[in-house]
């Protein structure tokens, strides 16, 4: 497994954090143990000093009792190594009336505090390896200082206890770190095992196997969310590949028909010598097929640019009434030829920010489509109005209509309903796709309402031109 794998990084992070936590807790525990031992030692020394002072008051000549070791044992649980004690008289020189296990000379601070009846804790050196913790305890009788009891204990026991604690921590640290690393590796391995399965499944999926899906863990966690996301992506890819194959097949079919006709006409023209009129007629027919191919290729290029977000548009104020009038001028003769009543009604002068040519193509495709699929003596109406902050271009007809299940499909490229194909109309099935792409490129949308046999209504919603949207 490479060192840069997620499993390795998780293990290292987990082990590092645990090691840092262990060190911090170890330092805190070391300080706490040392503090606790110091406090317990001071408390025990205070108990010893109080007991010695109390017992000394009842002794003859106020001497220290003989049971010093027993008193130390009572408060410390055992006689500590090298316990210290002594009785000092209250005189200026603080001579030792009863030499015990002698301590260093009384410090000025302890002397002053003793005169005031205040006990004093000190840590002093006695020339040995370890310092000594000393308590200077004034003995008061009838409000008068009659002596000073000093007791002490070497800090050797505390030092040894802390040293043993450090040794234990040092021994446990590598063991704990190794267990943490092993546990982290195991947990990371179990957590990432579903990811490995997802990766293996994703690698096995090829263009022809997009129906396969990534298996979920069933735990309802983030990995299941990742699996759902991957499956949704695979579904979109499957749809895109299906549409691309269909698009390629349809485009090839649409291009093959005019090319076949063009090739046949040229081959017929070359088989024998013909009159100028016959050549002219053949060239005219060939030009029609070339024009058909040109329109198809131009539409495909427009859709490709739209898909790539590279549809070039001149963003200028466009008068929708002038666009509609231009489209009517181009399609008026076609409507008359089809015996379709083409009308421009309910016109409201509105402007949008967009490309005049593309908007003309949008409306041309909608009106041309309506005329093609409206039977003779039918009617096609175009209206321009507003709805909220949008301009609305409505194209309604009394044509064959669209079944409910096909209303969204009609915007797919090369799609033509069974009813439309039965009409044997020309066209490539790109008109509505181009219209929707142009509307969306202008920040608008197209909606359709239709009933079979009762006609269709296409409504284009485009953002109205606002003063702040003017260029420059």
C-alpha positions in Angstrom: 0.0 0.0 0.0 1.6 3.3 -1.0 2.5 5.7 1.9 0.2 8.3 0.4 -2.9 6.2 0.6 -5.8 7.4 2.7 -5.5 4.4 5.0 -1.9 5.2 5.8 -2.5 8.8 6.3 -5.5 8.1 8.6 -3.4 5.7 10.6 -0.5 8.2 10.9 -2.9 11.0 11.9 -4.7 8.8 14.4 -1.4 7.5 15.9 0.1 11.0 16.0 -2.9 12.5 17.7 -3.0 9.7 20.2 0.7 10.0 20.9 0.3 13.8 21.4 -2.7 13.1 23.7 -0.7 10.5 25.6 2.2 12.9 26.1 0.0 15.7 27.3 -1.9 13.4 29.7 1.4 11.9 30.9 2.8 15.4 31.7 -0.5 16.3 33.4 -0.5 13.1 35.4 3.2 13.5 36.3 2.5 17.0 37.6 -0.6 15.9 39.4 1.1 13.0 41.1 4.0 15.2 42.2 1.6 17.8 43.5 -0.5 15.2 45.3 2.6 13.6 46.9 3.8 17.0 48.1 0.5 17.9 49.6 0.2 14.5 51.3 3.7 14.8 52.7 3.0 18.3 54.1 -0.3 17.0 55.6 1.5 14.1 57.2 4.3 16.3 58.5 1.7 18.7 60.0 0.1 15.7 61.8 3.4 14.5 63.1 4.3 18.0 64.3 0.9 18.5 66.1 1.2 15.1 67.8 4.8 15.8 68.9 3.9 19.2 70.2 0.9 17.9 72.1 2.8 15.0 73.6 5.7 17.2 74.5 3.5 19.4 76.6 2.8 16.5 78.9 6.3 15.3 79.1 8.6 16.2 81.9 10.9 19.1 81.0 8.9 19.3 77.8 11.1 16.9 76.0 10.3 15.0 72.8 8.6 11.7 73.4 10.4 8.5 72.8 7.8 7.2 70.4 8.8 9.4 67.5 9.0 6.6 65.0 5.6 5.3 66.1 4.1 8.8 65.4 5.8 8.9 62.0 4.4 5.5 61.2 0.9 6.6 62.2 0.8 9.4 59.8 3.0 8.1 57.0 1.8 4.4 57.1 5.4 3.4 57.7 8.5 5.0 59.0 9.9 7.0 56.1 13.5 6.8 55.2 15.6 9.2 57.1 12.9 11.1 59.1 14.0 14.3 60.8 12.9 15.8 64.1 14.2 18.1 66.8 13.1 20.4 69.7 14.4 23.9 69.9 14.2 26.2 72.8 12.5 29.6 72.2 15.7 31.6 73.0 17.4 33.9 70.6 19.9 31.3 69.7 17.3 28.5 69.4 19.6 25.9 70.9 18.6 22.3 70.6 17.4 21.2 73.9 16.7 17.7 72.6 18.9 16.8 69.6 17.0 14.5 67.4 17.9 13.7 63.9 19.2 17.1 63.3 18.2 19.5 60.5 20.0 22.5 59.2 19.9 25.7 61.1 16.6 27.5 61.6 16.1 30.0 58.8 15.4 33.7 59.6 11.9 33.4 58.0 11.1 30.3 60.1 12.4 32.0 63.3 10.3 35.1 62.7 7.2 33.0 61.9 7.7 30.8 65.0 7.9 33.9 67.2 4.5 34.9 65.8 3.1 31.4 66.3 3.0 30.6 62.6 4.1 27.3 61.2 6.5 27.3 58.3 7.1 24.8 55.5 10.5 24.8 53.8 12.5 22.6 51.5 16.2 22.6 52.5 19.3 20.6 51.7 21.0 18.5 54.3 24.1 17.8 52.3 22.6 14.6 51.0 21.5 13.7 47.5 17.9 14.7 48.0 16.4 17.8 49.6 14.4 17.6 52.8 10.9 18.9 53.4 10.8 20.6 56.8 8.0 21.9 58.9 8.8 24.3 61.7 6.0 24.2 64.3 5.8 26.6 67.2 4.6 25.1 70.6 2.4 27.5 72.4 1.4 27.0 76.1 -0.9 29.6 77.7 -0.3 32.0 74.9 3.5 31.8 75.3 6.0 30.2 73.0 7.8 27.5 74.9 9.6 25.7 72.1 9.8 24.8 68.5 9.3 21.4 67.0 10.9 20.8 63.7 10.1 17.7 61.7 11.1 16.7 58.2 11.4 14.0 55.6 13.7 13.4 52.7 12.1 13.9 49.3 13.8 10.8 48.2 10.6 8.8 48.4 8.8 11.3 46.2 11.6 11.4 43.7 11.6 7.6 43.5 7.8 7.4 43.1 8.0 10.0 40.3 10.9 8.2 38.7 9.0 4.9 38.8 5.9 6.7 37.3 8.1 8.0 34.4 9.5 4.5 33.8 6.0 3.0 33.7 4.8 5.7 31.3 7.9 5.3 29.1 7.3 1.5 29.0 3.5 1.9 28.2 4.0 4.7 25.6 5.4 2.5 22.8 3.0 -0.3 23.6 0.0 2.1 23.5 1.3 3.7 20.3 1.7 0.3 18.6 -1.8 -0.7 19.7 -3.1 2.6 18.5 -1.4 2.3 15.1 -2.7 -1.3 14.7 -6.2 -0.3 15.8 -6.1 2.8 13.5 -5.0 0.7 10.6 -7.8 -1.9 11.3 -10.5 0.8 11.7 -9.3 2.7 8.6 -9.2 -0.6 6.6 -12.8 -1.5 7.6 -14.0 2.1 7.0 -12.4 2.3 3.5 -13.2 -1.2 2.4 -16.5 -0.1 0.8 -14.6 2.7 -1.0 -12.3 0.0 -2.4 -15.3 -1.9 -3.6 -16.8 1.3 -5.2 -13.4 1.9 -6.9 -13.3 -1.6 -8.3 -16.8 -1.4 -9.5 -16.2 2.1 -11.1 -13.1 0.8 -12.9 -15.0 -2.2 -14.3 -17.7 0.0 -15.8 -17.1 0.8 -19.4 -19.1 2.8 -22.0 -21.2 -0.3 -22.8 -21.8 -1.2 -19.2 -23.2 2.1 -17.8 -26.3 0.1 -16.5 -24.1 -1.2 -13.7 -24.3 0.6 -10.3 -22.1 1.0 -7.3 -23.2 -1.1 -4.3 -24.2 0.7 -1.1 -23.1 -0.3 2.4 -26.6 -0.1 3.8 -25.4 1.9 6.8 -27.0 5.1 5.7 -23.7 7.0 6.2 -21.5 9.3 4.1 -20.3 6.3 2.0 -23.9 5.6 1.0 -24.3 9.2 0.1 -21.1 8.8 -2.1 -22.6 5.7 -3.7 -25.8 7.5 -4.5 -23.9 10.4 -6.0 -21.9 8.0 -8.2 -25.0 6.1 -9.2 -26.7 9.3 -10.2 -23.7 10.3 -12.2 -23.6 6.9 -13.9 -27.3 7.4 -14.7 -26.7 10.7 -16.2 -23.7 9.3 -18.2 -25.9 6.4 -19.4 -28.6 8.9 -20.5 -26.0 11.1 -22.2 -24.4 8.1 -24.0 -27.8 6.9 -25.1 -28.7 10.3 -26.4 -25.3 10.7 -28.1 -25.7 7.3 -29.9 -29.2 8.3 -30.9 -28.0 11.7 -31.9 -25.2 10.2 -34.0 -27.5 7.8 -35.7 -30.2 10.4 -36.4 -27.6 12.9 -37.7 -26.1 10.3 -39.9 -29.6 9.4 -41.2 -30.5 13.0 -41.8 -27.2 13.7 -43.6 -27.3 10.5 -45.6 -30.7 11.2 -47.3 -29.7 14.5 -49.0 -26.2 13.2 -49.8 -27.7 10.1 -51.4 -30.1 12.2 -53.5 -27.3 14.6 -54.4 -25.0 11.8 -55.4 -27.8 10.1 -57.5 -28.6 13.2 -59.3 -25.0 13.9 -60.2 -24.4 10.3 -61.3 -27.6 10.6 -63.6 -26.3 13.8 -65.0 -23.0 12.3 -65.9 -24.3 9.2 -67.7 -25.2 11.1 -70.9 -25.1 14.4 -72.5 -28.0 16.6 -71.6 -29.4 19.9 -72.7 -28.6 23.2 -70.8 -32.1 23.2 -69.3 -31.8 19.7 -68.0 -28.4 20.6 -66.5 -29.9 23.7 -64.9 -32.7 21.6 -63.4 -30.3 19.1 -62.0 -28.1 21.9 -60.5 -31.2 23.5 -59.0 -32.2 20.2 -57.4 -28.6 19.6 -56.2 -28.6 23.1 -54.7 -31.7 22.4 -52.7 -30.1 19.3 -51.2 -27.0 21.3 -50.4 -29.1 23.9 -48.8 -30.8 21.2 -46.7 -27.4 19.9 -45.6 -26.2 23.4 -44.8 -29.3 24.1 -42.6 -28.8 20.8 -40.8 -25.1 21.4 -40.2 -25.7 24.9 -39.1 -28.3 23.7 -36.6 -25.9 21.0 -35.2 -23.1 23.6 -34.8 -25.5 25.9 -33.0 -26.5 23.2 -30.6 -22.9 22.1 -30.0 -21.9 25.7 -29.2 -24.9 26.0 -26.9 -23.9 22.8 -25.0 -20.4 24.1 -24.6 -21.6 27.5 -23.4 -20.0 29.2 -26.4 -23.1 30.4 -28.3 -22.1 33.8 -29.5 -24.7 36.5 -29.1 -24.8 40.3 -29.5 -26.4 41.6 -26.3 -28.3 44.6 -27.6 -31.9 45.8 -27.1 -34.2 43.9 -29.4 -37.7 44.9 -30.4 -39.8 41.8 -30.3 -42.4 43.3 -32.6 -39.8 43.8 -35.4 -38.6 40.3 -34.9 -42.2 39.0 -35.3 -42.8 41.1 -38.4 -39.6 39.8 -40.1 -40.6 36.2 -39.4 -44.1 36.8 -40.8 -42.5 38.3 -43.9 -40.4 35.2 -44.4 -43.1 32.6 -43.7 -46.2 34.4 -45.1 -45.9 32.8 -48.5 -45.3 29.4 -46.9 -48.4 29.7 -44.8 -50.5 30.8 -47.8 -49.1 27.8 -49.8 -50.3 25.5 -47.0 -53.6 27.3 -46.8 -52.9 28.2 -43.1 -54.2 31.5 -41.7 -51.1 33.2 -40.1 -52.0 36.0 -37.7 -50.1 38.5 -35.6 -52.4 39.4 -32.7 -52.3 41.1 -29.2 -49.0 42.8 -29.9 -47.4 44.8 -27.1 -44.2 46.7 -27.9 -41.6 45.1 -25.7 -37.8 45.0 -25.7 -35.4 42.4 -24.4 -31.6 42.3 -24.2 -30.4 39.7 -26.7 -29.4 38.8 -30.2 -31.7 39.8 -33.0 -30.7 37.0 -35.3 -31.0 34.2 -32.8 -34.3 35.5 -31.5 -35.5 35.6 -35.1 -34.4 32.0 -35.5 -36.2 31.0 -32.3 -39.5 32.5 -33.5 -39.0 31.3 -37.0 -38.6 27.7 -35.8 -41.7 27.8 -33.7 -43.9 29.4 -36.4 -42.5 27.2 -39.1 -43.2 24.1 -37.0 -46.7 25.3 -36.3 -47.5 25.8 -40.0 -46.1 22.4 -41.0 -48.3 20.5 -38.5 -51.5 22.5 -39.0 -53.9 21.1 -41.6 -55.3 23.3 -44.4 -57.7 26.0 -43.4 -56.2 25.9 -39.9 -54.9 28.9 -37.9 -51.5 29.9 -36.4 -51.4 33.0 -34.1 -48.5 34.9 -32.6 -49.0 37.2 -29.6 -46.5 39.3 -27.7 -47.2 40.4 -24.1 -45.8 40.5 -20.6 -46.0 38.4 -17.5 -44.4 39.9 -14.4 -40.9 40.8 -15.4 -40.8 38.7 -18.5 -41.8 39.2 -22.1 -44.0 36.4 -23.4 -44.1 35.3 -27.1 -47.0 32.9 -27.6 -47.3 30.8 -30.8 -50.6 28.8 -30.9 -52.0 26.7 -33.7 -55.0 24.4 -34.5 -52.7 21.6 -35.6 -52.3 17.9 -34.7 -51.3 18.6 -31.1 -48.9 16.7 -29.0 -49.7 13.7 -26.7 -49.0 14.4 -23.0 -46.2 11.8 -22.8 -44.3 13.5 -25.7 -44.4 17.1 -24.6 -40.9 17.1 -23.3 -39.6 14.7 -25.9 -40.4 17.1 -28.7 -37.5 19.3 -27.5 -35.0 16.4 -28.0 -32.8 16.5 -31.0 -34.1 14.7 -34.1 -37.2 13.7 -32.2 -40.5 13.6 -34.1 -43.7 12.1 -32.7 -45.4 9.3 -34.6 -48.2 11.7 -35.6 -45.7 14.1 -36.9 -43.8 11.5 -38.9 -47.1 10.3 -40.4 -47.6 13.8 -41.8 -44.6 13.2 -44.0 -43.3 16.8 -43.3 -39.8 17.9 -44.0 -37.4 19.0 -41.3 -34.7 17.4 -39.3 -36.3 17.5 -35.8 -33.9 20.1 -34.6 -36.1 23.2 -34.7 -37.6 23.0 -31.2 -34.2 21.9 -29.7 -32.6 25.0 -31.2 -35.5 27.2 -30.0 -35.1 26.0 -26.4 -31.3 26.4 -26.5 -31.6 30.0 -27.8 -34.3 30.8 -25.1 -32.1 29.4 -22.3 -29.0 31.3 -23.6 -31.1 34.5 -23.2 -32.0 33.5 -19.6 -35.5 32.4 -20.6 -37.5 29.2 -21.1 -40.1 27.6 -23.3 -43.4 26.0 -22.1 -45.8 24.0 -24.1 -49.5 23.1 -23.8 -51.1 20.8 -26.3 -53.8 18.3 -26.8 -53.9 15.7 -29.6 -56.1 16.9 -32.4 -56.8 20.3 -30.8 -53.5 22.1 -31.4 -50.5 23.3 -29.5 -49.4 26.5 -27.7 -45.7 27.3 -27.2 -44.9 30.2 -24.9 -41.4 31.7 -24.7 -40.5 33.7 -21.6 -37.6 36.2 -21.9 -36.4 38.7 -19.3 -37.6 42.2 -20.1 -35.1 44.9 -20.7 -34.4 47.0 -17.7 -32.6 50.3 -17.6 -29.7 48.8 -15.6 -29.2 46.1 -18.2 -28.4 48.5 -21.1 -24.9 47.9 -22.4 -22.3 50.6 -21.8 
